[in-house]
Amino acid sequence: MTTTIPLSITVDGEQRDLDVDPRTTLLDALRERLAVTTPKKGCDHGQCGACTVLVDGRRVLSCLTLAVAKDGADVVTANGLAPDGGSHPVTEAFLANDAFQCGYCTPGQVCSAVGAIDEARRGMPSAATADLAGDDVVLDRAEIAERMSGNLCRCAAYVNIVTAVEEAASR
Amino acid sequence: MKPFTYARPDEASDAVAALVADPDARFLAGGTNLLDHLKLGVVEPSQLVDVNRVTSTEITELDDGTLRIGAGVANSDLAADSRVRRRYPAVAAAILAGASGQLRNMASTGGNLLQRTRCPYFADATTPCTKRSLDEACSAREGWARYHAILGASESCIATHPSDLAVALVAVDAQVQVLGPDGARTIPIGEFHRLPGDDPTRDTVLEHGDLVTAVDLPAPAPAVTNSTYRKVRDRASYAFALVSVAAGLEVRDGVVADVRIALGGVAHKPWRATTAEAALRGRPATDEEFRAAITAELEAAEPVESPLGGNAYKIPLVTGTVVSTLRGLAGGTS
């Protein structure tokens, strides 16, 4: 028998306490233990991005994160991006631009887009950034496609996803 | 996944001691590669020792101009650091050429160097692999060898090292700071990763319990400030290298004063192209010289012929990529 370890995390603004087997990923803790099913399990190997959440403000893959290693962390899913249950500008841009079909990858796409826009605003470069030494990032379509490459969409709604992120970033 | 226990020490020496006391324990940093391998059954540790509290997340400049990168610095923060971007552009470009935004936020500097090969047979516990067990045979030699090594391979293993960062670090002569059971030591990055020889289970010269604490970038030479990283892959983003080149060039009066060339995707470790570098120093910075130099380097290449797809294509691909990259660094169109 493996002993469980106590864990306290904030999920979408609410403090949650639970005991977990050390093998439990953050994704499984959220979905199977806390019934927070917003992040999705796609590949479960860090290849598809469907499980993307924000941990302490940064986008990460919850399927490759051990829950025990995130004791005390602030976890935000696509459902908790806006205060008071409202709608986040990125979510609204996805709706306005038809940036999904089946929707399975969408919570991960939205969290990833929020993280990517924040990274660009902080001047963090990407492989598509022409001037690596520069301080400013212009989020054009090539930059967005590169920065969102960790989120796969099997419906291939990419064209509209890029448009949605472009629109949300310009607000 | 087999059960394991979890520990999160507050001192680096305690983390090292925890591994020394348990031959089946592993360090956990960003976890991006380790978690995947736990799920696949590629590794089955008894204990994970979380080193996130004991490895620095700071990048500091030392008195001699060295830039010291804490082993816990996230890949995304390393690539975004303005000193790294301006003084060591190949390093920033290499990181940004790898993985995805999410993974770069998670992956650590130390862990990036210690990631395992993406040989599909290594990741598939149902197929024989010498890197997983010396009692088994290599499945890649007669199998799907498209991603595999053309330089420095052995009969027992033709895997390549997957890190982009490590290739750039080799080109800039980085030093790896290690804390082990007997204290701290420094390992030049060029001596950090191994060729497979008859023991492909070992990717690096580290012993069990050795903890990477920092990576030092020496004060940049002109050829390092004028450096870049070029990666060729099957899709435009989020894919491992078929081949890659980290190169730096200093040209004076049309002549190569200094040159650095390291190759990724061609060997069990980042491959410093010392033959090509020696051939180029003091020679005119022209396409003809670049081509002759990398051709001389690749005379040692031994491509794998396989019914499921070999890798002889890497020889012209490396040649063209190196020539184009050096031409760009010399001021031409890359």
Contacts between the chains, C-beta under 8 A, distances in Angstrom:
chain1	res1	chain2	res2	distance
A	1	B	3	7.9
A	2	B	3	4.1
A	2	B	4	7.6
A	2	B	5	7.4
A	3	B	5	7.4
A	5	B	6	6.2
A	21	B	3	7.6
A	22	B	3	7.8
A	22	B	4	6.0
A	22	B	5	6.4
A	22	B	6	3.9
A	22	B	48	6.9
A	23	B	1	5.0
A	23	B	3	6.8
A	23	B	4	6.9
A	23	B	38	7.5
A	25	B	35	7.0
A	44	B	39	6.8
A	45	B	36	5.3
A	45	B	39	6.7
A	45	B	40	7.9
A	46	B	32	6.1
A	46	B	35	7.5
A	46	B	36	6.0
A	46	B	103	6.5
A	49	B	100	6.9
A	49	B	102	6.4
A	52	B	102	5.7
A	58	B	105	4.7
A	59	B	101	6.3
A	59	B	102	5.1
A	59	B	105	6.1
A	60	B	102	5.4
A	60	B	105	5.6
A	60	B	106	5.1
A	61	B	32	7.4
A	61	B	102	4.9
A	61	B	103	6.7
A	61	B	106	6.7
A	63	B	35	7.6
A	64	B	31	5.9
A	64	B	32	5.1
A	64	B	35	4.4
A	64	B	36	6.6
A	64	B	103	7.9
A	64	B	106	6.8
A	65	B	31	6.5
A	65	B	35	7.4
A	65	B	106	7.2
A	66	B	6	7.4
A	66	B	28	7.1
A	66	B	31	6.1
A	66	B	35	6.8
A	66	B	48	7.5
A	68	B	6	5.1
A	69	B	6	7.8
A	69	B	8	7.5
A	69	B	28	6.7
A	69	B	31	7.0
A	69	B	50	5.5
A	69	B	52	6.8
A	112	B	101	6.8
A	112	B	102	6.6
A	115	B	101	6.6
A	115	B	102	7.5
A	115	B	105	7.5
A	116	B	101	5.8
A	119	B	76	7.3
A	119	B	101	6.8
A	122	B	80	7.6
A	123	B	80	7.2
A	124	B	76	6.4
A	124	B	79	7.5
A	124	B	80	4.2
A	125	B	79	6.5
A	125	B	80	6.4
A	125	B	85	6.7
A	125	B	92	6.9
A	125	B	96	6.3
A	126	B	96	5.8
A	126	B	101	7.7
A	127	B	93	7.5
A	127	B	96	4.3
A	127	B	97	5.4
A	127	B	237	6.8
A	129	B	96	7.7
A	132	B	85	5.0
A	132	B	89	5.5
A	132	B	92	5.6
A	132	B	93	6.3
A	133	B	82	7.8
A	133	B	85	5.4
A	133	B	86	4.9
A	133	B	89	7.2
A	135	B	82	7.5
A	145	B	237	7.4
A	146	B	236	7.8
A	146	B	237	5.4
A	147	B	101	5.5
A	148	B	101	7.6
A	149	B	100	5.8
A	149	B	101	7.8
A	149	B	236	7.8
A	149	B	237	3.6
A	149	B	238	4.2
A	150	B	99	7.4
A	150	B	100	2.4
A	150	B	101	5.6
A	150	B	102	5.0
A	150	B	103	6.6
A	150	B	238	5.8
A	151	B	100	7.8
